[in-house]
Amino acid sequence: MTTAMAENEKKEEVKGGELLFCGVTEWDDVGRRKGSSEPNLVSPTRLRPLVGVDIRYVAAGCAAVHRVAPDVDGRCFSWGRNVW
């Protein structure tokens, strides 16, 4: 194997990481309705279903309130508001 081939193989290695989440998790707190039943996440928090999953990246829109996170094995995890 040549050095160039070995370098190309290293570049194609896919690395993932741990997903941390923070922010508003209770829609009532951002002006839709009065009252709150759950606290918001004010510091980075691990999402229990994704602990130990190597996330490749997170796709999100600023107004979509949904997220899609593919892992290094090609599986996709998604979550969001789901009120429509």
mmCIF file of the N, C-alpha and C atoms, coordinates in Angstrom:
data_MODEL
# 
_entry.id   MODEL 
# 
loop_
_atom_site.group_PDB 
_atom_site.id 
_atom_site.type_symbol 
_atom_site.label_atom_id 
_atom_site.label_alt_id 
_atom_site.label_comp_id 
_atom_site.label_asym_id 
_atom_site.label_entity_id 
_atom_site.label_seq_id 
_atom_site.pdbx_PDB_ins_code 
_atom_site.Cartn_x 
_atom_site.Cartn_y 
_atom_site.Cartn_z 
_atom_site.occupancy 
_atom_site.B_iso_or_equiv 
_atom_site.pdbx_formal_charge 
_atom_site.auth_seq_id 
_atom_site.auth_comp_id 
_atom_site.auth_asym_id 
_atom_site.auth_atom_id 
_atom_site.pdbx_PDB_model_num 
ATOM 1   N N  . MET A 1 1  ? 0.849   -1.173 0.000  1.00 0.00 ? 1  MET A N  1 
ATOM 2   C CA . MET A 1 1  ? 0.000   0.000  0.000  1.00 0.00 ? 1  MET A CA 1 
ATOM 3   C C  . MET A 1 1  ? 0.897   1.239  0.000  1.00 0.00 ? 1  MET A C  1 
ATOM 4   N N  . THR A 1 2  ? 0.552   2.188  -0.841 1.00 0.00 ? 2  THR A N  1 
ATOM 5   C CA . THR A 1 2  ? 1.355   3.404  -0.908 1.00 0.00 ? 2  THR A CA 1 
ATOM 6   C C  . THR A 1 2  ? 0.964   4.371  0.212  1.00 0.00 ? 2  THR A C  1 
ATOM 7   N N  . THR A 1 3  ? 1.822   5.335  0.445  1.00 0.00 ? 3  THR A N  1 
ATOM 8   C CA . THR A 1 3  ? 1.562   6.340  1.478  1.00 0.00 ? 3  THR A CA 1 
ATOM 9   C C  . THR A 1 3  ? 0.319   7.155  1.132  1.00 0.00 ? 3  THR A C  1 
ATOM 10  N N  . ALA A 1 4  ? 0.123   7.492  -0.135 1.00 0.00 ? 4  ALA A N  1 
ATOM 11  C CA . ALA A 1 4  ? -1.049  8.273  -0.559 1.00 0.00 ? 4  ALA A CA 1 
ATOM 12  C C  . ALA A 1 4  ? -2.336  7.507  -0.278 1.00 0.00 ? 4  ALA A C  1 
ATOM 13  N N  . MET A 1 5  ? -2.339  6.198  -0.535 1.00 0.00 ? 5  MET A N  1 
ATOM 14  C CA . MET A 1 5  ? -3.532  5.387  -0.269 1.00 0.00 ? 5  MET A CA 1 
ATOM 15  C C  . MET A 1 5  ? -3.818  5.332  1.222  1.00 0.00 ? 5  MET A C  1 
ATOM 16  N N  . ALA A 1 6  ? -2.798  5.201  2.037  1.00 0.00 ? 6  ALA A N  1 
ATOM 17  C CA . ALA A 1 6  ? -2.977  5.161  3.485  1.00 0.00 ? 6  ALA A CA 1 
ATOM 18  C C  . ALA A 1 6  ? -3.530  6.489  3.999  1.00 0.00 ? 6  ALA A C  1 
ATOM 19  N N  . GLU A 1 7  ? -3.056  7.607  3.438  1.00 0.00 ? 7  GLU A N  1 
ATOM 20  C CA . GLU A 1 7  ? -3.557  8.919  3.839  1.00 0.00 ? 7  GLU A CA 1 
ATOM 21  C C  . GLU A 1 7  ? -5.024  9.090  3.450  1.00 0.00 ? 7  GLU A C  1 
ATOM 22  N N  . ASN A 1 8  ? -5.424  8.596  2.264  1.00 0.00 ? 8  ASN A N  1 
ATOM 23  C CA . ASN A 1 8  ? -6.819  8.686  1.836  1.00 0.00 ? 8  ASN A CA 1 
ATOM 24  C C  . ASN A 1 8  ? -7.728  7.884  2.754  1.00 0.00 ? 8  ASN A C  1 
ATOM 25  N N  . GLU A 1 9  ? -7.287  6.716  3.188  1.00 0.00 ? 9  GLU A N  1 
ATOM 26  C CA . GLU A 1 9  ? -8.085  5.897  4.092  1.00 0.00 ? 9  GLU A CA 1 
ATOM 27  C C  . GLU A 1 9  ? -8.278  6.605  5.432  1.00 0.00 ? 9  GLU A C  1 
ATOM 28  N N  . LYS A 1 10 ? -7.259  7.284  5.916  1.00 0.00 ? 10 LYS A N  1 
ATOM 29  C CA . LYS A 1 10 ? -7.376  8.025  7.173  1.00 0.00 ? 10 LYS A CA 1 
ATOM 30  C C  . LYS A 1 10 ? -8.373  9.173  7.038  1.00 0.00 ? 10 LYS A C  1 
ATOM 31  N N  . LYS A 1 11 ? -8.382  9.850  5.889  1.00 0.00 ? 11 LYS A N  1 
ATOM 32  C CA . LYS A 1 11 ? -9.301  10.965 5.670  1.00 0.00 ? 11 LYS A CA 1 
ATOM 33  C C  . LYS A 1 11 ? -10.754 10.500 5.635  1.00 0.00 ? 11 LYS A C  1 
ATOM 34  N N  . GLU A 1 12 ? -11.012 9.273  5.158  1.00 0.00 ? 12 GLU A N  1 
ATOM 35  C CA . GLU A 1 12 ? -12.365 8.766  5.034  1.00 0.00 ? 12 GLU A CA 1 
ATOM 36  C C  . GLU A 1 12 ? -12.913 8.217  6.346  1.00 0.00 ? 12 GLU A C  1 
ATOM 37  N N  . GLU A 1 13 ? -12.101 8.118  7.367  1.00 0.00 ? 13 GLU A N  1 
ATOM 38  C CA . GLU A 1 13 ? -12.563 7.625  8.652  1.00 0.00 ? 13 GLU A CA 1 
ATOM 39  C C  . GLU A 1 13 ? -13.606 8.588  9.223  1.00 0.00 ? 13 GLU A C  1 
ATOM 40  N N  . VAL A 1 14 ? -14.768 8.047  9.576  1.00 0.00 ? 14 VAL A N  1 
ATOM 41  C CA . VAL A 1 14 ? -15.864 8.870  10.088 1.00 0.00 ? 14 VAL A CA 1 
ATOM 42  C C  . VAL A 1 14 ? -15.821 8.860  11.603 1.00 0.00 ? 14 VAL A C  1 
ATOM 43  N N  . LYS A 1 15 ? -15.796 10.045 12.181 1.00 0.00 ? 15 LYS A N  1 
ATOM 44  C CA . LYS A 1 15 ? -15.791 10.155 13.631 1.00 0.00 ? 15 LYS A CA 1 
ATOM 45  C C  . LYS A 1 15 ? -17.094 10.766 14.089 1.00 0.00 ? 15 LYS A C  1 
ATOM 46  N N  . GLY A 1 16 ? -17.554 10.315 15.218 1.00 0.00 ? 16 GLY A N  1 
ATOM 47  C CA . GLY A 1 16 ? -18.771 10.859 15.806 1.00 0.00 ? 16 GLY A CA 1 
ATOM 48  C C  . GLY A 1 16 ? -18.492 11.385 17.190 1.00 0.00 ? 16 GLY A C  1 
ATOM 49  N N  . GLY A 1 17 ? -19.520 11.851 17.819 1.00 0.00 ? 17 GLY A N  1 
ATOM 50  C CA . GLY A 1 17 ? -19.354 12.371 19.162 1.00 0.00 ? 17 GLY A CA 1 
ATOM 51  C C  . GLY A 1 17 ? -20.641 12.264 19.952 1.00 0.00 ? 17 GLY A C  1 
ATOM 52  N N  . GLU A 1 18 ? -20.573 12.721 21.174 1.00 0.00 ? 18 GLU A N  1 
ATOM 53  C CA . GLU A 1 18 ? -21.707 12.683 22.081 1.00 0.00 ? 18 GLU A CA 1 
ATOM 54  C C  . GLU A 1 18 ? -22.592 13.912 21.845 1.00 0.00 ? 18 GLU A C  1 
ATOM 55  N N  . LEU A 1 19 ? -23.894 13.723 21.903 1.00 0.00 ? 19 LEU A N  1 
ATOM 56  C CA . LEU A 1 19 ? -24.819 14.818 21.712 1.00 0.00 ? 19 LEU A CA 1 
ATOM 57  C C  . LEU A 1 19 ? -25.231 15.405 23.053 1.00 0.00 ? 19 LEU A C  1 
ATOM 58  N N  . LEU A 1 20 ? -25.099 16.710 23.178 1.00 0.00 ? 20 LEU A N  1 
ATOM 59  C CA . LEU A 1 20 ? -25.566 17.438 24.361 1.00 0.00 ? 20 LEU A CA 1 
ATOM 60  C C  . LEU A 1 20 ? -26.622 18.430 23.899 1.00 0.00 ? 20 LEU A C  1 
ATOM 61  N N  . PHE A 1 21 ? -27.623 18.661 24.733 1.00 0.00 ? 21 PHE A N  1 
ATOM 62  C CA . PHE A 1 21 ? -28.745 19.515 24.366 1.00 0.00 ? 21 PHE A CA 1 
ATOM 63  C C  . PHE A 1 21 ? -29.039 20.491 25.492 1.00 0.00 ? 21 PHE A C  1 
ATOM 64  N N  . CYS A 1 22 ? -29.389 21.717 25.156 1.00 0.00 ? 22 CYS A N  1 
ATOM 65  C CA . CYS A 1 22 ? -29.846 22.673 26.166 1.00 0.00 ? 22 CYS A CA 1 
ATOM 66  C C  . CYS A 1 22 ? -30.774 23.673 25.502 1.00 0.00 ? 22 CYS A C  1 
ATOM 67  N N  . GLY A 1 23 ? -31.576 24.349 26.309 1.00 0.00 ? 23 GLY A N  1 
ATOM 68  C CA . GLY A 1 23 ? -32.486 25.362 25.796 1.00 0.00 ? 23 GLY A CA 1 
ATOM 69  C C  . GLY A 1 23 ? -33.907 25.132 26.240 1.00 0.00 ? 23 GLY A C  1 
ATOM 70  N N  . VAL A 1 24 ? -34.823 25.719 25.499 1.00 0.00 ? 24 VAL A N  1 
ATOM 71  C CA . VAL A 1 24 ? -36.240 25.630 25.829 1.00 0.00 ? 24 VAL A CA 1 
ATOM 72  C C  . VAL A 1 24 ? -36.768 24.243 25.482 1.00 0.00 ? 24 VAL A C  1 
ATOM 73  N N  . THR A 1 25 ? -37.341 23.579 26.452 1.00 0.00 ? 25 THR A N  1 
ATOM 74  C CA . THR A 1 25 ? -37.970 22.275 26.213 1.00 0.00 ? 25 THR A CA 1 
ATOM 75  C C  . THR A 1 25 ? -39.458 22.315 26.510 1.00 0.00 ? 25 THR A C  1 
ATOM 76  N N  . GLU A 1 26 ? -39.919 23.394 27.071 1.00 0.00 ? 26 GLU A N  1 
ATOM 77  C CA . GLU A 1 26 ? -41.334 23.562 27.417 1.00 0.00 ? 26 GLU A CA 1 
ATOM 78  C C  . GLU A 1 26 ? -41.892 24.720 26.601 1.00 0.00 ? 26 GLU A C  1 
ATOM 79  N N  . TRP A 1 27 ? -42.720 24.423 25.613 1.00 0.00 ? 27 TRP A N  1 
ATOM 80  C CA . TRP A 1 27 ? -43.224 25.420 24.689 1.00 0.00 ? 27 TRP A CA 1 
ATOM 81  C C  . TRP A 1 27 ? -44.026 26.501 25.404 1.00 0.00 ? 27 TRP A C  1 
ATOM 82  N N  . ASP A 1 28 ? -44.681 26.165 26.505 1.00 0.00 ? 28 ASP A N  1 
ATOM 83  C CA . ASP A 1 28 ? -45.457 27.142 27.257 1.00 0.00 ? 28 ASP A CA 1 
ATOM 84  C C  . ASP A 1 28 ? -44.597 28.307 27.728 1.00 0.00 ? 28 ASP A C  1 
ATOM 85  N N  . ASP A 1 29 ? -43.326 28.063 27.960 1.00 0.00 ? 29 ASP A N  1 
ATOM 86  C CA . ASP A 1 29 ? -42.436 29.097 28.476 1.00 0.00 ? 29 ASP A CA 1 
ATOM 87  C C  . ASP A 1 29 ? -42.020 30.126 27.430 1.00 0.00 ? 29 ASP A C  1 
ATOM 88  N N  . VAL A 1 30 ? -42.327 29.910 26.178 1.00 0.00 ? 30 VAL A N  1 
ATOM 89  C CA . VAL A 1 30 ? -41.924 30.865 25.144 1.00 0.00 ? 30 VAL A CA 1 
ATOM 90  C C  . VAL A 1 30 ? -43.120 31.612 24.563 1.00 0.00 ? 30 VAL A C  1 
ATOM 91  N N  . GLY A 1 31 ? -44.173 31.733 25.346 1.00 0.00 ? 31 GLY A N  1 
ATOM 92  C CA . GLY A 1 31 ? -45.262 32.606 24.983 1.00 0.00 ? 31 GLY A CA 1 
ATOM 93  C C  . GLY A 1 31 ? -46.476 31.991 24.331 1.00 0.00 ? 31 GLY A C  1 
ATOM 94  N N  . ARG A 1 32 ? -46.515 30.687 24.140 1.00 0.00 ? 32 ARG A N  1 
ATOM 95  C CA . ARG A 1 32 ? -47.694 30.078 23.526 1.00 0.00 ? 32 ARG A CA 1 
ATOM 96  C C  . ARG A 1 32 ? -48.874 30.026 24.496 1.00 0.00 ? 32 ARG A C  1 
ATOM 97  N N  . ARG A 1 33 ? -48.623 29.602 25.701 1.00 0.00 ? 33 ARG A N  1 
ATOM 98  C CA . ARG A 1 33 ? -49.666 29.467 26.717 1.00 0.00 ? 33 ARG A CA 1 
ATOM 99  C C  . ARG A 1 33 ? -49.101 29.892 28.056 1.00 0.00 ? 33 ARG A C  1 
ATOM 100 N N  . LYS A 1 34 ? -49.973 30.076 29.026 1.00 0.00 ? 34 LYS A N  1 
ATOM 101 C CA . LYS A 1 34 ? -49.504 30.457 30.358 1.00 0.00 ? 34 LYS A CA 1 
ATOM 102 C C  . LYS A 1 34 ? -49.270 29.219 31.205 1.00 0.00 ? 34 LYS A C  1 
ATOM 103 N N  . GLY A 1 35 ? -48.310 29.333 32.109 1.00 0.00 ? 35 GLY A N  1 
ATOM 104 C CA . GLY A 1 35 ? -48.011 28.215 32.994 1.00 0.00 ? 35 GLY A CA 1 
ATOM 105 C C  . GLY A 1 35 ? -46.903 27.352 32.443 1.00 0.00 ? 35 GLY A C  1 
ATOM 106 N N  . SER A 1 36 ? -46.324 26.545 33.284 1.00 0.00 ? 36 SER A N  1 
ATOM 107 C CA . SER A 1 36 ? -45.245 25.658 32.876 1.00 0.00 ? 36 SER A CA 1 
ATOM 108 C C  . SER A 1 36 ? -45.302 24.393 33.701 1.00 0.00 ? 36 SER A C  1 
ATOM 109 N N  . SER A 1 37 ? -45.199 23.257 33.029 1.00 0.00 ? 37 SER A N  1 
ATOM 110 C CA . SER A 1 37 ? -45.237 21.993 33.748 1.00 0.00 ? 37 SER A CA 1 
ATOM 111 C C  . SER A 1 37 ? -43.863 21.344 33.861 1.00 0.00 ? 37 SER A C  1 
ATOM 112 N N  . GLU A 1 38 ? -42.917 21.772 33.020 1.00 0.00 ? 38 GLU A N  1 
ATOM 113 C CA . GLU A 1 38 ? -41.582 21.182 33.031 1.00 0.00 ? 38 GLU A CA 1 
ATOM 114 C C  . GLU A 1 38 ? -40.518 22.282 32.970 1.00 0.00 ? 38 GLU A C  1 
ATOM 115 N N  . PRO A 1 39 ? -39.377 22.057 33.600 1.00 0.00 ? 39 PRO A N  1 
ATOM 116 C CA . PRO A 1 39 ? -38.307 23.064 33.518 1.00 0.00 ? 39 PRO A CA 1 
ATOM 117 C C  . PRO A 1 39 ? -37.577 23.007 32.177 1.00 0.00 ? 39 PRO A C  1 
ATOM 118 N N  . ASN A 1 40 ? -36.976 24.121 31.795 1.00 0.00 ? 40 ASN A N  1 
ATOM 119 C CA . ASN A 1 40 ? -36.118 24.149 30.616 1.00 0.00 ? 40 ASN A CA 1 
ATOM 120 C C  . ASN A 1 40 ? -34.724 23.678 31.009 1.00 0.00 ? 40 ASN A C  1 
ATOM 121 N N  . LEU A 1 41 ? -33.935 23.296 30.019 1.00 0.00 ? 41 LEU A N  1 
ATOM 122 C CA . LEU A 1 41 ? -32.571 22.825 30.268 1.00 0.00 ? 41 LEU A CA 1 
ATOM 123 C C  . LEU A 1 41 ? -31.622 24.006 30.157 1.00 0.00 ? 41 LEU A C  1 
ATOM 124 N N  . VAL A 1 42 ? -31.128 24.486 31.280 1.00 0.00 ? 42 VAL A N  1 
ATOM 125 C CA . VAL A 1 42 ? -30.273 25.669 31.270 1.00 0.00 ? 42 VAL A CA 1 
ATOM 126 C C  . VAL A 1 42 ? -28.796 25.334 31.122 1.00 0.00 ? 42 VAL A C  1 
ATOM 127 N N  . SER A 1 43 ? -28.434 24.069 31.197 1.00 0.00 ? 43 SER A N  1 
ATOM 128 C CA . SER A 1 43 ? -27.048 23.666 30.982 1.00 0.00 ? 43 SER A CA 1 
ATOM 129 C C  . SER A 1 43 ? -27.034 22.441 30.062 1.00 0.00 ? 43 SER A C  1 
ATOM 130 N N  . PRO A 1 44 ? -25.932 22.195 29.362 1.00 0.00 ? 44 PRO A N  1 
ATOM 131 C CA . PRO A 1 44 ? -25.868 21.038 28.457 1.00 0.00 ? 44 PRO A CA 1 
ATOM 132 C C  . PRO A 1 44 ? -26.221 19.736 29.174 1.00 0.00 ? 44 PRO A C  1 
ATOM 133 N N  . THR A 1 45 ? -27.079 18.967 28.529 1.00 0.00 ? 45 THR A N  1 
ATOM 134 C CA . THR A 1 45 ? -27.619 17.739 29.110 1.00 0.00 ? 45 THR A CA 1 
ATOM 135 C C  . THR A 1 45 ? -27.555 16.629 28.076 1.00 0.00 ? 45 THR A C  1 
ATOM 136 N N  . ARG A 1 46 ? -27.264 15.419 28.507 1.00 0.00 ? 46 ARG A N  1 
ATOM 137 C CA . ARG A 1 46 ? -27.272 14.257 27.613 1.00 0.00 ? 46 ARG A CA 1 
ATOM 138 C C  . ARG A 1 46 ? -28.715 13.789 27.414 1.00 0.00 ? 46 ARG A C  1 
ATOM 139 N N  . LEU A 1 47 ? -29.075 13.488 26.183 1.00 0.00 ? 47 LEU A N  1 
ATOM 140 C CA . LEU A 1 47 ? -30.378 12.903 25.914 1.00 0.00 ? 47 LEU A CA 1 
ATOM 141 C C  . LEU A 1 47 ? -30.267 11.397 26.147 1.00 0.00 ? 47 LEU A C  1 
ATOM 142 N N  . ARG A 1 48 ? -31.016 10.876 27.097 1.00 0.00 ? 48 ARG A N  1 
ATOM 143 C CA . ARG A 1 48 ? -30.876 9.467  27.492 1.00 0.00 ? 48 ARG A CA 1 
ATOM 144 C C  . ARG A 1 48 ? -30.912 8.479  26.330 1.00 0.00 ? 48 ARG A C  1 
ATOM 145 N N  . PRO A 1 49 ? -31.835 8.628  25.367 1.00 0.00 ? 49 PRO A N  1 
ATOM 146 C CA . PRO A 1 49 ? -31.861 7.647  24.270 1.00 0.00 ? 49 PRO A CA 1 
ATOM 147 C C  . PRO A 1 49 ? -30.608 7.661  23.393 1.00 0.00 ? 49 PRO A C  1 
ATOM 148 N N  . LEU A 1 50 ? -29.825 8.747  23.451 1.00 0.00 ? 50 LEU A N  1 
ATOM 149 C CA . LEU A 1 50 ? -28.646 8.856  22.590 1.00 0.00 ? 50 LEU A CA 1 
ATOM 150 C C  . LEU A 1 50 ? -27.326 8.699  23.328 1.00 0.00 ? 50 LEU A C  1 
ATOM 151 N N  . VAL A 1 51 ? -27.368 8.312  24.596 1.00 0.00 ? 51 VAL A N  1 
ATOM 152 C CA . VAL A 1 51 ? -26.138 8.066  25.342 1.00 0.00 ? 51 VAL A CA 1 
ATOM 153 C C  . VAL A 1 51 ? -25.437 6.857  24.725 1.00 0.00 ? 51 VAL A C  1 
ATOM 154 N N  . GLY A 1 52 ? -24.179 7.008  24.388 1.00 0.00 ? 52 GLY A N  1 
ATOM 155 C CA . GLY A 1 52 ? -23.408 5.917  23.786 1.00 0.00 ? 52 GLY A CA 1 
ATOM 156 C C  . GLY A 1 52 ? -23.519 5.841  22.278 1.00 0.00 ? 52 GLY A C  1 
ATOM 157 N N  . VAL A 1 53 ? -24.303 6.719  21.658 1.00 0.00 ? 53 VAL A N  1 
ATOM 158 C CA . VAL A 1 53 ? -24.442 6.748  20.205 1.00 0.00 ? 53 VAL A CA 1 
ATOM 159 C C  . VAL A 1 53 ? -23.476 7.799  19.660 1.00 0.00 ? 53 VAL A C  1 
ATOM 160 N N  . ASP A 1 54 ? -22.663 7.434  18.672 1.00 0.00 ? 54 ASP A N  1 
ATOM 161 C CA . ASP A 1 54 ? -21.714 8.369  18.067 1.00 0.00 ? 54 ASP A CA 1 
ATOM 162 C C  . ASP A 1 54 ? -22.423 9.185  16.984 1.00 0.00 ? 54 ASP A C  1 
ATOM 163 N N  . ILE A 1 55 ? -22.826 10.387 17.346 1.00 0.00 ? 55 ILE A N  1 
ATOM 164 C CA . ILE A 1 55 ? -23.561 11.268 16.435 1.00 0.00 ? 55 ILE A CA 1 
ATOM 165 C C  . ILE A 1 55 ? -22.581 11.944 15.486 1.00 0.00 ? 55 ILE A C  1 
ATOM 166 N N  . ARG A 1 56 ? -22.916 11.929 14.206 1.00 0.00 ? 56 ARG A N  1 
ATOM 167 C CA . ARG A 1 56 ? -22.048 12.529 13.196 1.00 0.00 ? 56 ARG A CA 1 
ATOM 168 C C  . ARG A 1 56 ? -22.287 14.040 13.097 1.00 0.00 ? 56 ARG A C  1 
ATOM 169 N N  . TYR A 1 57 ? -23.528 14.471 13.052 1.00 0.00 ? 57 TYR A N  1 
ATOM 170 C CA . TYR A 1 57 ? -23.881 15.893 13.056 1.00 0.00 ? 57 TYR A CA 1 
ATOM 171 C C  . TYR A 1 57 ? -25.363 16.027 13.384 1.00 0.00 ? 57 TYR A C  1 
ATOM 172 N N  . VAL A 1 58 ? -25.820 17.254 13.605 1.00 0.00 ? 58 VAL A N  1 
ATOM 173 C CA . VAL A 1 58 ? -27.225 17.521 13.877 1.00 0.00 ? 58 VAL A CA 1 
ATOM 174 C C  . VAL A 1 58 ? -27.732 18.506 12.844 1.00 0.00 ? 58 VAL A C  1 
ATOM 175 N N  . ALA A 1 59 ? -28.829 18.153 12.168 1.00 0.00 ? 59 ALA A N  1 
ATOM 176 C CA . ALA A 1 59 ? -29.469 19.043 11.210 1.00 0.00 ? 59 ALA A CA 1 
ATOM 177 C C  . ALA A 1 59 ? -30.673 19.668 11.899 1.00 0.00 ? 59 ALA A C  1 
ATOM 178 N N  . ALA A 1 60 ? -30.731 21.000 11.888 1.00 0.00 ? 60 ALA A N  1 
ATOM 179 C CA . ALA A 1 60 ? -31.816 21.707 12.565 1.00 0.00 ? 60 ALA A CA 1 
ATOM 180 C C  . ALA A 1 60 ? -32.109 23.014 11.857 1.00 0.00 ? 60 ALA A C  1 
ATOM 181 N N  . GLY A 1 61 ? -33.359 23.426 11.918 1.00 0.00 ? 61 GLY A N  1 
ATOM 182 C CA . GLY A 1 61 ? -33.748 24.720 11.380 1.00 0.00 ? 61 GLY A CA 1 
ATOM 183 C C  . GLY A 1 61 ? -34.137 25.644 12.518 1.00 0.00 ? 61 GLY A C  1 
ATOM 184 N N  . CYS A 1 62 ? -33.967 26.924 12.323 1.00 0.00 ? 62 CYS A N  1 
ATOM 185 C CA . CYS A 1 62 ? -34.233 27.870 13.402 1.00 0.00 ? 62 CYS A CA 1 
ATOM 186 C C  . CYS A 1 62 ? -35.709 27.957 13.758 1.00 0.00 ? 62 CYS A C  1 
ATOM 187 N N  . ALA A 1 63 ? -36.610 27.642 12.845 1.00 0.00 ? 63 ALA A N  1 
ATOM 188 C CA . ALA A 1 63 ? -38.038 27.737 13.139 1.00 0.00 ? 63 ALA A CA 1 
ATOM 189 C C  . ALA A 1 63 ? -38.756 26.393 13.068 1.00 0.00 ? 63 ALA A C  1 
ATOM 190 N N  . ALA A 1 64 ? -38.051 25.335 12.747 1.00 0.00 ? 64 ALA A N  1 
ATOM 191 C CA . ALA A 1 64 ? -38.694 24.046 12.528 1.00 0.00 ? 64 ALA A CA 1 
ATOM 192 C C  . ALA A 1 64 ? -39.022 23.292 13.810 1.00 0.00 ? 64 ALA A C  1 
ATOM 193 N N  . VAL A 1 65 ? -38.356 23.578 14.879 1.00 0.00 ? 65 VAL A N  1 
ATOM 194 C CA . VAL A 1 65 ? -38.456 22.889 16.169 1.00 0.00 ? 65 VAL A CA 1 
ATOM 195 C C  . VAL A 1 65 ? -38.385 21.367 16.034 1.00 0.00 ? 65 VAL A C  1 
ATOM 196 N N  . HIS A 1 66 ? -37.635 20.911 15.057 1.00 0.00 ? 66 HIS A N  1 
ATOM 197 C CA . HIS A 1 66 ? -37.337 19.491 14.881 1.00 0.00 ? 66 HIS A CA 1 
ATOM 198 C C  . HIS A 1 66 ? -35.848 19.339 14.622 1.00 0.00 ? 66 HIS A C  1 
ATOM 199 N N  . ARG A 1 67 ? -35.307 18.205 14.987 1.00 0.00 ? 67 ARG A N  1 
ATOM 200 C CA . ARG A 1 67 ? -33.890 17.917 14.789 1.00 0.00 ? 67 ARG A CA 1 
ATOM 201 C C  . ARG A 1 67 ? -33.736 16.518 14.191 1.00 0.00 ? 67 ARG A C  1 
ATOM 202 N N  . VAL A 1 68 ? -32.714 16.350 13.371 1.00 0.00 ? 68 VAL A N  1 
ATOM 203 C CA . VAL A 1 68 ? -32.343 15.039 12.838 1.00 0.00 ? 68 VAL A CA 1 
ATOM 204 C C  . VAL A 1 68 ? -30.853 14.877 13.083 1.00 0.00 ? 68 VAL A C  1 
ATOM 205 N N  . ALA A 1 69 ? -30.477 13.732 13.682 1.00 0.00 ? 69 ALA A N  1 
ATOM 206 C CA . ALA A 1 69 ? -29.074 13.486 14.010 1.00 0.00 ? 69 ALA A CA 1 
ATOM 207 C C  . ALA A 1 69 ? -28.662 12.107 13.497 1.00 0.00 ? 69 ALA A C  1 
ATOM 208 N N  . PRO A 1 70 ? -27.961 12.055 12.366 1.00 0.00 ? 70 PRO A N  1 
ATOM 209 C CA . PRO A 1 70 ? -27.442 10.769 11.896 1.00 0.00 ? 70 PRO A CA 1 
ATOM 210 C C  . PRO A 1 70 ? -26.207 10.360 12.696 1.00 0.00 ? 70 PRO A C  1 
ATOM 211 N N  . ASP A 1 71 ? -26.060 9.061  12.904 1.00 0.00 ? 71 ASP A N  1 
ATOM 212 C CA . ASP A 1 71 ? -24.864 8.575  13.604 1.00 0.00 ? 71 ASP A CA 1 
ATOM 213 C C  . ASP A 1 71 ? -23.855 8.059  12.594 1.00 0.00 ? 71 ASP A C  1 
ATOM 214 N N  . VAL A 1 72 ? -22.724 7.607  13.064 1.00 0.00 ? 72 VAL A N  1 
ATOM 215 C CA . VAL A 1 72 ? -21.639 7.168  12.173 1.00 0.00 ? 72 VAL A CA 1 
ATOM 216 C C  . VAL A 1 72 ? -21.996 5.896  11.418 1.00 0.00 ? 72 VAL A C  1 
ATOM 217 N N  . ASP A 1 73 ? -23.015 5.156  11.861 1.00 0.00 ? 73 ASP A N  1 
ATOM 218 C CA . ASP A 1 73 ? -23.439 3.934  11.182 1.00 0.00 ? 73 ASP A CA 1 
ATOM 219 C C  . ASP A 1 73 ? -24.553 4.179  10.169 1.00 0.00 ? 73 ASP A C  1 
ATOM 220 N N  . GLY A 1 74 ? -24.999 5.448  10.033 1.00 0.00 ? 74 GLY A N  1 
ATOM 221 C CA . GLY A 1 74 ? -26.022 5.778  9.061  1.00 0.00 ? 74 GLY A CA 1 
ATOM 222 C C  . GLY A 1 74 ? -27.447 5.776  9.606  1.00 0.00 ? 74 GLY A C  1 
ATOM 223 N N  . ARG A 1 75 ? -27.636 5.452  10.874 1.00 0.00 ? 75 ARG A N  1 
ATOM 224 C CA . ARG A 1 75 ? -28.980 5.510  11.462 1.00 0.00 ? 75 ARG A CA 1 
ATOM 225 C C  . ARG A 1 75 ? -29.315 6.972  11.743 1.00 0.00 ? 75 ARG A C  1 
ATOM 226 N N  . CYS A 1 76 ? -30.594 7.340  11.619 1.00 0.00 ? 76 CYS A N  1 
ATOM 227 C CA . CYS A 1 76 ? -31.022 8.715  11.902 1.00 0.00 ? 76 CYS A CA 1 
ATOM 228 C C  . CYS A 1 76 ? -31.959 8.734  13.102 1.00 0.00 ? 76 CYS A C  1 
ATOM 229 N N  . PHE A 1 77 ? -31.727 9.674  13.976 1.00 0.00 ? 77 PHE A N  1 
ATOM 230 C CA . PHE A 1 77 ? -32.562 9.889  15.151 1.00 0.00 ? 77 PHE A CA 1 
ATOM 231 C C  . PHE A 1 77 ? -33.198 11.259 14.983 1.00 0.00 ? 77 PHE A C  1 
ATOM 232 N N  . SER A 1 78 ? -34.488 11.366 15.284 1.00 0.00 ? 78 SER A N  1 
ATOM 233 C CA . SER A 1 78 ? -35.152 12.660 15.141 1.00 0.00 ? 78 SER A CA 1 
ATOM 234 C C  . SER A 1 78 ? -36.076 12.909 16.332 1.00 0.00 ? 78 SER A C  1 
ATOM 235 N N  . TRP A 1 79 ? -36.289 14.197 16.608 1.00 0.00 ? 79 TRP A N  1 
ATOM 236 C CA . TRP A 1 79 ? -37.198 14.597 17.676 1.00 0.00 ? 79 TRP A CA 1 
ATOM 237 C C  . TRP A 1 79 ? -37.660 16.015 17.392 1.00 0.00 ? 79 TRP A C  1 
ATOM 238 N N  . GLY A 1 80 ? -38.769 16.394 18.018 1.00 0.00 ? 80 GLY A N  1 
ATOM 239 C CA . GLY A 1 80 ? -39.284 17.735 17.814 1.00 0.00 ? 80 GLY A CA 1 
ATOM 240 C C  . GLY A 1 80 ? -40.576 17.968 18.566 1.00 0.00 ? 80 GLY A C  1 
ATOM 241 N N  . ARG A 1 81 ? -41.266 19.015 18.198 1.00 0.00 ? 81 ARG A N  1 
ATOM 242 C CA . ARG A 1 81 ? -42.432 19.470 18.945 1.00 0.00 ? 81 ARG A CA 1 
ATOM 243 C C  . ARG A 1 81 ? -43.682 18.639 18.683 1.00 0.00 ? 81 ARG A C  1 
ATOM 244 N N  . ASN A 1 82 ? -43.979 18.281 17.467 1.00 0.00 ? 82 ASN A N  1 
ATOM 245 C CA . ASN A 1 82 ? -45.094 17.386 17.101 1.00 0.00 ? 82 ASN A CA 1 
ATOM 246 C C  . ASN A 1 82 ? -46.456 17.813 17.605 1.00 0.00 ? 82 ASN A C  1 
ATOM 247 N N  . VAL A 1 83 ? -46.827 19.074 17.427 1.00 0.00 ? 83 VAL A N  1 
ATOM 248 C CA . VAL A 1 83 ? -48.152 19.514 17.860 1.00 0.00 ? 83 VAL A CA 1 
ATOM 249 C C  . VAL A 1 83 ? -49.105 19.743 16.689 1.00 0.00 ? 83 VAL A C  1 
ATOM 250 N N  . TRP A 1 84 ? -48.665 19.632 15.473 1.00 0.00 ? 84 TRP A N  1 
ATOM 251 C CA . TRP A 1 84 ? -49.528 19.937 14.327 1.00 0.00 ? 84 TRP A CA 1 
ATOM 252 C C  . TRP A 1 84 ? -50.428 18.804 13.997 1.00 0.00 ? 84 TRP A C  1 
# 
